[in-house]
Amino acid sequence: MKSDFSVDFFSDSRYEELTAEISYKGQILCQINVDKGPNLVEVEFFPDSRLLQESVEMKFPLDVFISVLNETKLELLS
């Protein structure tokens, strides 16, 4: 299941620190930033960004998504 998620790390001019974008089956889900520190990591959702030609059902196990979020957070903080 985790292979359906992808994480891209990049520099976004809106943030001072590195940012991560999480996608599911090619569809952007959210962006995570750590500008406010390790205890105030922010997540921003983009429901209309990078719409694919084929519809992607945004349904997956919560534990898998939380795991992806936690792994991404740890990468941003390292």
C-alpha positions in Angstrom: 0.0 0.0 0.0 2.8 2.4 0.8 4.0 2.2 -2.8 0.8 4.0 -3.8 2.1 7.0 -1.8 5.0 9.2 -3.0 6.8 12.0 -1.2 8.7 14.8 -2.9 10.9 17.1 -0.9 11.5 20.6 -2.3 12.1 24.2 -1.5 9.0 26.4 -1.7 9.4 30.2 -1.7 6.5 30.5 0.7 8.5 28.6 3.4 12.0 29.1 4.9 12.6 25.3 5.5 12.3 22.3 3.2 8.8 21.3 2.3 7.4 17.9 1.4 4.5 17.1 -0.9 2.6 13.8 -0.4 0.8 12.2 -3.3 -1.4 9.2 -3.6 -1.5 7.3 -6.9 -0.1 10.5 -8.6 -2.7 12.8 -7.1 -1.4 15.5 -4.7 -2.8 15.1 -1.2 -1.0 17.6 0.9 2.1 19.6 1.7 4.0 19.5 5.0 6.3 22.3 6.3 8.3 22.7 9.5 8.7 26.5 9.5 7.2 26.9 12.9 9.4 24.2 14.5 9.4 20.5 15.3 6.3 20.8 17.6 4.2 22.8 15.2 4.6 21.0 11.9 1.8 22.1 9.5 0.0 20.2 6.9 -1.9 21.9 4.0 -4.3 20.0 1.8 -4.7 20.7 -1.9 -7.9 19.0 -3.2 -7.8 20.7 -6.6 -4.1 20.5 -7.4 -2.8 18.3 -10.2 -6.1 16.8 -11.2 -5.4 13.6 -13.2 -7.3 12.5 -16.3 -8.5 9.4 -14.5 -10.2 9.7 -11.1 -8.3 8.5 -8.1 -10.3 7.1 -5.2 -8.9 8.8 -2.2 -9.5 6.0 0.2 -6.7 4.2 2.0 -6.0 2.8 5.5 -5.6 5.5 8.1 -2.6 3.8 9.7 -0.8 3.7 6.4 -1.4 7.5 5.9 -0.4 8.3 9.4 2.8 6.3 8.9 3.6 8.2 5.7 3.0 11.5 7.5 5.2 10.5 10.4 8.0 9.3 8.2 7.9 12.5 6.1 7.9 14.6 9.3 11.0 12.8 10.5 12.8 13.3 7.2 12.0 17.1 7.3 13.3 17.4 10.8 16.5 15.5 10.2 
